[in-house]
Each structure stands twice: as structure tokens, then as C-alpha cells.
Amino acid sequence: MNKDPLDKFIIDEAETLDKELLANLMDSSFKLTKGGEFVFYKQFYKKPGWEKILRFLVGRKIILTKKLKKDFKEEIKPKEISETLGIPKKTVTKFLSNELKGLTKSEKGAHKIPNYNLHKCEEILKKNVKANS
């Protein structure tokens, strides 16, 4: 039986998760409990809205990766992001379609950051730090 030479280029998305990079995308503005709940600190609320959403989505990826919640889905709808972060839903939608466009993947209106886009997240956060220095 002949093996398809293209198969070597096909991978499972889970194989693209760089845990070191994922950890580096976290900052000290929030932590996660062992039960998968977010604990936001004062400095989190000082961040721009798009960065809050980005870091929140990174946190959700950690909850999934570490299996902190049972039957947890990483994808989340803008309304739920709005309710959790206290950002108006219209603003969340605007950030997802502008500042975070190309970073998140939407399935049935629910968003997540694909593992293969974590490097893009790192670049955007670095640019933001340089721009604000």
C-alpha cells in the first residue's frame, strides 16, 4: 500500500500547542483557580479592552489544557465575554472583528484562539508594549 506523501504535512491542532509560549502570554493581571475560575487583579482592569479579551481567551485555553473544568468548551460567545469582563457586547464584537481579527477563530458565533495563532498573539502584545513605552 502506498503512503500518501502529503500526509506528513497534516497534523492535529493539539500538536501545535506551545505550552511555554502559552505561559508567556499570561501576565500577573489575573490567575486561575484550580476549579478554573478567573481571579482578576486591579491591573487587569487598566488594560485596553482588546487586550483583556485576548488574555481572557488565553486563560480559557489554559483551563482546557490543564482540564481545570469538566466538560469545558474553550469557545465562547461575545455575550459571555461581555458578561464576564464587563465590556459592552458591541465593543467585544468590534474588538473581535478589528484588533483581534485573524487571531480568533469563530465557530457558530463562539470564539477561541487556535493554537497555531499563539505566536501572532505574542507579536501583537510585544508591539503594544513597545508602542506604550
Secondary structure, 3 states (H helix, E strand, C coil): CCCCHHHHHCCCHHHHCCHHHHHHHCCCCEEECCCCCEEECHHHHHCCHHHHHHHHHHHHHHHHHCCCCCCCCCCECHHHHHHHHCCCHHHHHHHHHCCCCCCCEEECCEEECCHHHHHHHHHHHHHHHHHCC
